[in-house]
Amino acid sequence: MKATGIVRRVDDLGRVVVPKEIRKTLKIREGDPVEIYTDSEGDIILRKYSPIGEMGDFARSYAQAMSQIAGHRVMVTDREKVVAVAGGVKKDYQGLAISRELENIMEDRKAFNSSKTKKVIPVVEGETPSDAQQIIYPILCDSDVVGAVIMFGEEKSREFSDVENKIAGVAAAFLGRQMEG
């Protein structure tokens, strides 16, 4: 078998350092959860763990229910990509990498409402937002940011109501609590 990666030694406590180049490529930051498992051939697999990704079907169902009740397009993301899309015709967003701007909003740990800032944030890298409004709520699990719930509005003349804002906030809080167990 030919070696194709970087070689690291296991220390006396059983630790292995994941090289900086790999952490940067996979966007693994200090404190991020990493899943370790073996395959049927005995290889050790190491991958970034996404608690929202593990709940993909549940997140999709929740987004669909939220979209039906609110009458708006809804997306759920983890820290890397779009996990669920409901309402509207933009289902091709599922699985796409999120934008740096969205990452920054999630890191702020505060709700974002575009009607207050008059700016719509691109959800995925390279996107030019076509929606008139959006509400973004970070999903917190054990005080860590694990993703976001985003609701979109297409009418420039109408701001989101308090009820719509609360629907998005409740969704983010509920999904975060589901991951806490």
Contacts in CASP RR format, 6 or more apart in sequence:
PFRMAT RR
TARGET T0000
AUTHOR 0000-0000-0000
METHOD contacts of the structure
MODEL  1
MKATGIVRRVDDLGRVVVPKEIRKTLKIREGDPVEIYTDSEGDIILRKYS
PIGEMGDFARSYAQAMSQIAGHRVMVTDREKVVAVAGGVKKDYQGLAISR
ELENIMEDRKAFNSSKTKKVIPVVEGETPSDAQQIIYPILCDSDVVGAVI
MFGEEKSREFSDVENKIAGVAAAFLGRQMEG
6 19 0 8 1.000
6 21 0 8 1.000
6 22 0 8 1.000
8 16 0 8 1.000
8 17 0 8 1.000
8 18 0 8 1.000
8 19 0 8 1.000
9 16 0 8 1.000
10 16 0 8 1.000
18 28 0 8 1.000
18 34 0 8 1.000
18 46 0 8 1.000
22 28 0 8 1.000
23 29 0 8 1.000
26 48 0 8 1.000
27 48 0 8 1.000
27 79 0 8 1.000
27 80 0 8 1.000
28 34 0 8 1.000
28 48 0 8 1.000
32 48 0 8 1.000
32 49 0 8 1.000
33 48 0 8 1.000
33 49 0 8 1.000
33 51 0 8 1.000
34 46 0 8 1.000
34 47 0 8 1.000
34 48 0 8 1.000
34 49 0 8 1.000
35 45 0 8 1.000
35 46 0 8 1.000
35 47 0 8 1.000
35 48 0 8 1.000
35 49 0 8 1.000
36 44 0 8 1.000
36 45 0 8 1.000
36 46 0 8 1.000
37 44 0 8 1.000
37 45 0 8 1.000
38 44 0 8 1.000
38 45 0 8 1.000
39 45 0 8 1.000
48 80 0 8 1.000
50 78 0 8 1.000
50 79 0 8 1.000
50 80 0 8 1.000
50 83 0 8 1.000
50 146 0 8 1.000
51 78 0 8 1.000
51 141 0 8 1.000
51 146 0 8 1.000
51 179 0 8 1.000
52 59 0 8 1.000
52 76 0 8 1.000
52 77 0 8 1.000
52 78 0 8 1.000
52 83 0 8 1.000
52 139 0 8 1.000
52 146 0 8 1.000
52 147 0 8 1.000
52 175 0 8 1.000
52 179 0 8 1.000
53 59 0 8 1.000
53 78 0 8 1.000
53 83 0 8 1.000
55 175 0 8 1.000
55 178 0 8 1.000
55 179 0 8 1.000
56 83 0 8 1.000
56 84 0 8 1.000
58 178 0 8 1.000
59 76 0 8 1.000
59 83 0 8 1.000
59 84 0 8 1.000
59 175 0 8 1.000
60 76 0 8 1.000
60 83 0 8 1.000
60 84 0 8 1.000
60 86 0 8 1.000
62 76 0 8 1.000
62 84 0 8 1.000
62 171 0 8 1.000
62 174 0 8 1.000
62 175 0 8 1.000
63 74 0 8 1.000
63 75 0 8 1.000
63 76 0 8 1.000
63 84 0 8 1.000
63 85 0 8 1.000
63 86 0 8 1.000
63 149 0 8 1.000
63 171 0 8 1.000
64 74 0 8 1.000
64 86 0 8 1.000
64 87 0 8 1.000
66 74 0 8 1.000
66 86 0 8 1.000
66 149 0 8 1.000
66 151 0 8 1.000
66 167 0 8 1.000
66 168 0 8 1.000
66 171 0 8 1.000
67 73 0 8 1.000
67 74 0 8 1.000
67 86 0 8 1.000
67 87 0 8 1.000
67 88 0 8 1.000
68 86 0 8 1.000
69 167 0 8 1.000
70 151 0 8 1.000
70 164 0 8 1.000
70 167 0 8 1.000
70 168 0 8 1.000
71 87 0 8 1.000
72 87 0 8 1.000
72 151 0 8 1.000
72 152 0 8 1.000
72 153 0 8 1.000
72 164 0 8 1.000
73 85 0 8 1.000
73 86 0 8 1.000
73 87 0 8 1.000
73 88 0 8 1.000
73 90 0 8 1.000
73 131 0 8 1.000
73 151 0 8 1.000
73 152 0 8 1.000
73 153 0 8 1.000
74 84 0 8 1.000
74 85 0 8 1.000
74 86 0 8 1.000
74 87 0 8 1.000
74 149 0 8 1.000
74 150 0 8 1.000
74 151 0 8 1.000
74 152 0 8 1.000
74 171 0 8 1.000
75 82 0 8 1.000
75 84 0 8 1.000
75 85 0 8 1.000
75 86 0 8 1.000
75 93 0 8 1.000
75 123 0 8 1.000
75 149 0 8 1.000
75 150 0 8 1.000
75 152 0 8 1.000
76 82 0 8 1.000
76 83 0 8 1.000
76 84 0 8 1.000
76 139 0 8 1.000
76 147 0 8 1.000
76 148 0 8 1.000
76 149 0 8 1.000
76 150 0 8 1.000
76 171 0 8 1.000
76 175 0 8 1.000
77 83 0 8 1.000
77 98 0 8 1.000
77 102 0 8 1.000
77 123 0 8 1.000
77 147 0 8 1.000
77 148 0 8 1.000
77 150 0 8 1.000
78 146 0 8 1.000
78 147 0 8 1.000
79 98 0 8 1.000
79 103 0 8 1.000
79 106 0 8 1.000
79 145 0 8 1.000
79 146 0 8 1.000
79 147 0 8 1.000
80 97 0 8 1.000
80 98 0 8 1.000
81 95 0 8 1.000
81 96 0 8 1.000
81 97 0 8 1.000
81 98 0 8 1.000
82 93 0 8 1.000
82 94 0 8 1.000
82 95 0 8 1.000
82 96 0 8 1.000
82 98 0 8 1.000
82 123 0 8 1.000
82 124 0 8 1.000
83 94 0 8 1.000
83 95 0 8 1.000
84 94 0 8 1.000
85 91 0 8 1.000
85 93 0 8 1.000
85 94 0 8 1.000
93 123 0 8 1.000
93 124 0 8 1.000
96 124 0 8 1.000
96 125 0 8 1.000
97 124 0 8 1.000
97 125 0 8 1.000
98 123 0 8 1.000
98 124 0 8 1.000
98 125 0 8 1.000
99 121 0 8 1.000
99 122 0 8 1.000
99 123 0 8 1.000
99 124 0 8 1.000
99 125 0 8 1.000
99 126 0 8 1.000
99 127 0 8 1.000
100 125 0 8 1.000
101 121 0 8 1.000
101 122 0 8 1.000
102 121 0 8 1.000
102 122 0 8 1.000
102 123 0 8 1.000
102 136 0 8 1.000
102 148 0 8 1.000
102 150 0 8 1.000
105 112 0 8 1.000
105 121 0 8 1.000
105 136 0 8 1.000
105 138 0 8 1.000
105 148 0 8 1.000
106 136 0 8 1.000
106 138 0 8 1.000
106 145 0 8 1.000
106 147 0 8 1.000
106 148 0 8 1.000
107 145 0 8 1.000
108 138 0 8 1.000
109 138 0 8 1.000
109 140 0 8 1.000
109 145 0 8 1.000
110 138 0 8 1.000
111 135 0 8 1.000
111 136 0 8 1.000
111 137 0 8 1.000
111 138 0 8 1.000
111 165 0 8 1.000
111 168 0 8 1.000
111 169 0 8 1.000
112 121 0 8 1.000
112 134 0 8 1.000
112 135 0 8 1.000
112 136 0 8 1.000
112 137 0 8 1.000
113 133 0 8 1.000
113 134 0 8 1.000
113 135 0 8 1.000
113 136 0 8 1.000
113 160 0 8 1.000
113 165 0 8 1.000
114 120 0 8 1.000
114 121 0 8 1.000
114 133 0 8 1.000
114 134 0 8 1.000
114 135 0 8 1.000
115 133 0 8 1.000
115 159 0 8 1.000
115 160 0 8 1.000
120 129 0 8 1.000
120 131 0 8 1.000
120 132 0 8 1.000
120 133 0 8 1.000
120 134 0 8 1.000
121 129 0 8 1.000
121 134 0 8 1.000
121 136 0 8 1.000
122 128 0 8 1.000
122 129 0 8 1.000
123 129 0 8 1.000
123 150 0 8 1.000
131 152 0 8 1.000
131 153 0 8 1.000
131 154 0 8 1.000
132 153 0 8 1.000
132 154 0 8 1.000
132 155 0 8 1.000
132 156 0 8 1.000
133 152 0 8 1.000
133 153 0 8 1.000
133 154 0 8 1.000
133 155 0 8 1.000
133 156 0 8 1.000
133 159 0 8 1.000
133 160 0 8 1.000
134 150 0 8 1.000
134 151 0 8 1.000
134 152 0 8 1.000
134 153 0 8 1.000
135 150 0 8 1.000
135 151 0 8 1.000
135 160 0 8 1.000
135 164 0 8 1.000
135 165 0 8 1.000
135 168 0 8 1.000
136 148 0 8 1.000
136 149 0 8 1.000
136 150 0 8 1.000
136 168 0 8 1.000
137 148 0 8 1.000
137 149 0 8 1.000
137 150 0 8 1.000
137 168 0 8 1.000
137 169 0 8 1.000
137 171 0 8 1.000
137 172 0 8 1.000
137 173 0 8 1.000
138 145 0 8 1.000
138 147 0 8 1.000
138 148 0 8 1.000
138 172 0 8 1.000
139 145 0 8 1.000
139 146 0 8 1.000
139 147 0 8 1.000
139 148 0 8 1.000
139 149 0 8 1.000
139 172 0 8 1.000
139 175 0 8 1.000
139 176 0 8 1.000
139 179 0 8 1.000
140 146 0 8 1.000
140 172 0 8 1.000
140 173 0 8 1.000
140 176 0 8 1.000
141 176 0 8 1.000
141 177 0 8 1.000
141 179 0 8 1.000
141 180 0 8 1.000
142 180 0 8 1.000
146 176 0 8 1.000
146 179 0 8 1.000
148 172 0 8 1.000
149 168 0 8 1.000
149 169 0 8 1.000
149 171 0 8 1.000
149 172 0 8 1.000
149 175 0 8 1.000
150 168 0 8 1.000
151 160 0 8 1.000
151 164 0 8 1.000
151 167 0 8 1.000
151 168 0 8 1.000
153 160 0 8 1.000
END
